Amino acid sequence: VQYTDKSRMEDNSYRATAPWDVTNGRLAYELITGRVQLGDSDYNQWQPASIQVAGDSHPDSPTYATFNGVLEHDPIPTDWTITGTIDKAGNVGVNAGLGQHGVTAEHYVSQTNHTVASVFWDFMNSSGTVYENGQFKQDQLFENPFFATGYPITEAYWMTVPVAGQWSDVLAQCFERRCLTFNPANSAGWQVEAGNIGQHYHAWRYGDAPPTTPPPSGSDQEEIAYLEDILLILEATDLSFQDFLWLLENPTLTNAWYADFDEIMELWWLMHPLLDTLTPPPGYEAFHNKLLDAYWVLSLAADDIYLGVYAMDQYWLDQGAIKLDTFVILMDEAIALLPAEQPDNIVYLDSEREDLELEHADALLDPELWEGFDAQN
């Protein structure tokens, strides 16, 4: 077997032929039931996993153990709109307002007596460009809809969880092998995601203590290259904050003013995908992931501020300012996750990490600045 973020891949070539010789472990089933499989017919009973299914880490988010209490719930009739909710304690309710997302119960599965939600059924039956027998063609992405996920073992429920620092309504449905989520706030193509169940299961079964093996030769050079790239991104961010602060204090609203404003917003939108191209060295994964959360919120702030400036709408300016505040909080949390030991020749990463601070953030978060900008315009 080999664990990945989103699965455990298993070699079954001793008893199956391609494409069925590689399978995904029934990790969701084990995490939810606590029934750990040790062999074809050998199990141990553990407590279900108190690891949250999706979203940022938060004690109020539903966990795999939460879904243990709804395994036997009756299936939602096909074509019904899905408005059912679930909280951390496993309490199931209804929020009619969630019907606005148009998610319905799509496909009934007799093997487990559950109905697959429409957004997940579409994803499981999706097609695209595949490479087969030396050529590209349009074809199904999965051998069959349940190849990667297994059969559904719960109905789909809406959860309220923090995503990139913002509380969001996210639909979740657990299958034997994976839990799928649907976040309508994401851009098209990224609304349905598979959770990091491989990570979750490995931490639950084996513990999440860091490896004691010494880092490979050359790891310092990897850290130096990575941290230098991070520092460039942070310096560019702080300079953009300084420029944006000047624009708010000097709202001439000339063509040149709007051109400078647009350039800053474009930079804030590009920061997250730029950061996502970097690969953190061992030990920096938690820092990097929190940094990704922060810059995702910065891109959302840019959305609101852009709308607020061009519409001269104080509501959207306020929303943008709130998200900037969240961005700074997430940045502080990210910096706190930096490994204690840094390469000796990274002189700018001292114990206080002052050079990683955004110097102009506090000034930009002054409420009077935003109120003054709106009053002048």
N, C-alpha and C positions, 0 to 999 in steps of 0.2 A: 504494500500500500504506500501511497504518498499523499500527505496532507497539502492542500492548497488553501488559500483564503476562503474559498467558497465551497469546498467539497473535500472528500477523501477519495482519491482514485484507487481502484482495486484491479489487480491483474487476475482475471479468471480464465486465462488461456488454457489451463489444464483441464477445463471442463466445458469450454464454450468457444465458438468460432466468431470471427469478426462479423459485424461490429459489436456483438454482445459479449466479447471477451474482456472489455473494460467497463466497469460499472462504478457508480457513485454509492458510497456507503449510506445506510439508512440513518443518517446522523440526526435529522430532525425528530424522527420517531424515538430514538434513544434519549435525546435531550429532554423531550416532553414527557415521556413515560418513566424515565430513569432506568429502563431495562437495557442494561449494557450487554451487547452481544460479544461473546468470547470465542464462539465457534459456530458451526452450522446449526447446532441445537443446544448450545451451552450459553447460559445467561447469568448475570448477577443483577440484583435489584438495588439500585441506588435511589437517592432522592432526585426528583426532577431538577433540572438546572435552573438556578436563580440568576441567569444571564439574560440581559434584555435582548429582544429579537431585533430591534432596529432603532436608529436614532443615536443622538449623543448620549453619553453616559448620564443617567439620572435615576435616582432611587424610586421615582414614581412611574417609570416606564414598564409596560408589560414584559414579562420574561417567558422563557420556554415553559417554566413551571405554571405560569398563568394559563397557558393553553391546555394543560393537563385536564382542567376542569370542564372543557368544552368538547372533548374528543367524541362524546356520545350524543352531542346535540343533533337534532333532526336536520336534514338538509333543507336549504332554502329552495322553494319551488323555482324551476327554470322560468326565466323572463321577469322574475321579481326584481325590483330595484333594491340594491344592498344598502341599508342604512343602519345595520346593527353595529353596536360599539362594544368595546371591552376595555376594562381598566386593569391596573396592576393586580388588584385582588381577584380578578376573574369575573367581576360583575358585568353582566351583559345588559345593554340598554338599546335605545333607538334614538337616533338624531335625524329627523326628517330632512333637515337642511342639507345633509350629505347627499341627498338624492340629486342635487344639482350637478354632480360629477357624472351622472349617467351610467354608473357601473351596475350591471345586472348579473343575476345568477345564470350562467350560460350552459354548462355541460354537466349533467348528472353522471356520477361514477358509481355503478352498482357495487363494485368490489369493496368499497369502503363506506358507501351510503353518504356521500358528501357531494356538493355541487361546486364546480370550479367557477370562479368569478370571470366575467367577460374579458376584463383587461388581461388576466393571466392566461386565459384560454387563447386569446389572440397572440400573446407572446409565445406560448408553447407551440403554436402552429405557424409561427412566422417563417418567412422565406427570405432569401437574399442571395448574394453572390457566393458560391462555393467553388472549391477547386477539387476536381475529381478526374482521375484517369488522364492527367496531363492537360486539362483545359478548365477554363472558368465557365460556369453556367449558373442560371437561376434555379434554385432548388430549396427544398425544406431544410431548415437549419438543424432539426433534430430528427432522428430516425423515426420516432413517433412522439406524440405530445408528452408522454410520461417518461421518456428515456432518461432525462437528466433529473427530473423532479420526483419521480415516483407518484403514487396515487395520493389524492388529497386525504388528509387525516383530520382536518378541521374545516369549518366553514370560513368564509372571509369576514373579517371584522375590521372596523375602523378603530384606530388607536390615535390618541393625542400624545405626540412625543416631540422632544426638541430635536430639530434638524438644523445644523449649522447655527446654533444659538437661538433659533426661533421655534416656538411651539407650532406644530403643524399636524393636520389630519392626514394620516397615512393608513392605507388599507393593507392588511396583512393576511396571508393564508398559508398555512403550513401543510406541506406534503411529506411523504415518507423521507425524502432525501434532502429537501431544501425548503426554506420558507421564502416566499416571494412577497415583495412589497410594491405598492403603487402609490407614488406621491404626485398628485395632480399639479403641484407647484413646480415640478421639474420641467425642463424643456422637452419637447417631443423627441422620442428616441431614448430617453433616459428616465421615463416615468416608472417603468417596471424594472425592478432590480432584484437580484438574488443576494440575500444577506451573507455576511462572512461566517457561515456556519462551520467551515473547517477550522477557523481560528477559535470559535466559541467551543466547539466540541473538544479540541485538543487541550484548551485551557481547563475545561471541566474534568476531563478524564485523567490528564497527566499533570495538571498544575501548570502555572504560567511563569515559573521561576526562570530567569534568564540563564542561558547556557553558560557553563563554567569554562568552556574551551577558550583558550587565548585567541584573540583576534588574528586573522591571517596576516602574513607579511604584506606591507604596503597599505594597511588599513588607515594609517595616519594620513597618507596622501589622499585617500578617498574622502576622509573627513575634511581635510583642508580644502579640497576642490569644492565639496558640497557647501561648506560653511562660507566660502568666499562668494559662491553664487547666491546664497541666502542673504549675505550682507549687502550685495548689490541690489537685490530686490527691496530690502528694507530701506536702504538709502534712497532709492528711487521713490519709494512710498512716502518717506518723510519729506523729501523735496516737493513732491506733489501736494502734500498737506500744507507746506509753507506757501506754495503758489496759490492754492485754493483759499487759504486764509487771506491772502492779499486781495484776491478777487472779491471775497465777501466784504472786506473792509473798504474796497474801492469799486463799487458797482456802477461803472460807467455805461454798461450795456451797449457798448459800441460793437461793431463787427469784430474788431480785434479782441475785445473782451470775451465775446461768445466763442471765438476761435480758440482762445486759451482755455476757456471752460470746457469746450468739447474735447480738447486734447487730454485734459486731466481725467475726464470721465472715461475716455477710451483706454487710458492707462489703467484705471481701476478695474475696468472690465477684463483687461488682458492679464492682470496679475495672477488670477487663479489658474487659468490654463497654462501660463508660463511656469508657475510653481509645480504644477502637476507633471511637467516633463522631467523634473529632477527625481533621481532615485536616492533616497536617504541611505546612508551606510548603516550597518548594524548598530543598534543602540539609539538611533535617531528617529525611529519609526513613529513613536508616540508624539514627539515634537513636530514632526513633519505633518502628521495627520491633523493635529490641532491647528497648525499653521494653515493647512488647506481649508479647514472650517472657517478660520478668521477671514481669509481672502475671499471665500465664497460670500460671506456676509458683506464684505466691502463692495463686491459687485452688485449685491442687492441694494446697498446704500446708494450706489451710483445710479441705479434705475430710478429710485425715488427722487434723488436730488435733481437729476436731469429733468424729470417731469415737473418737479416743483419750480425750477428756474424758468423753464420755457412757458409754463402755465401761470407763473407767479402765484402759486398756490401754497399757502403757509402749511396746510396739512401735510403735503408731500415733503416739504422741507423738514418738518418736524419728524416725519417717519425716517427720513434719511439721517437726521442727526441722531436718532435713537439707535439706528443700525451702526453708525460710526462708533457710538459708545460701546455697543456690543463687540464690534471689531477690536477695539482697544482692550476690552476685558479678555477676549479670546487670545489676543497677542500676549498679554501678561501670563495667561495660563500656558501658552506654548513655550514661552521662555523658561517657565518653571520646570518644564519637562526636559530641558536640555540635560544630557548626561553630566554628572559632576566632573568627570575627567575629560579634559579637552587636550588636543595636541599641543605640545609645549610651544610650538612656534606660531600658534594662533594668538597673537598678543592682544587682539581686540576682544577676545572672549575671556575677560577676567572674571573674578568671582562675583562681582556685582553686575556684570553684563550690561554696563551702562551704554555701550555703543550699540546695543540692540534695541534700545528704547526709541520710541518715536517722539522726538523732542517737541514737535509742534502739535501733537495730538491734543494735549490739554487745552491749548488756546483755541483749537478748532471746535472743542466741545462746549465752549462757553455759550449758554443759552441766549445771553444778551446779543451776541454776535449775530445769531440767526434772526432774532426779533428785529435787530437794527437793519439788517439787509431787507427784510420784508417791509419795514416801515418806509424805507427810502424808495421802494419800488411799487 
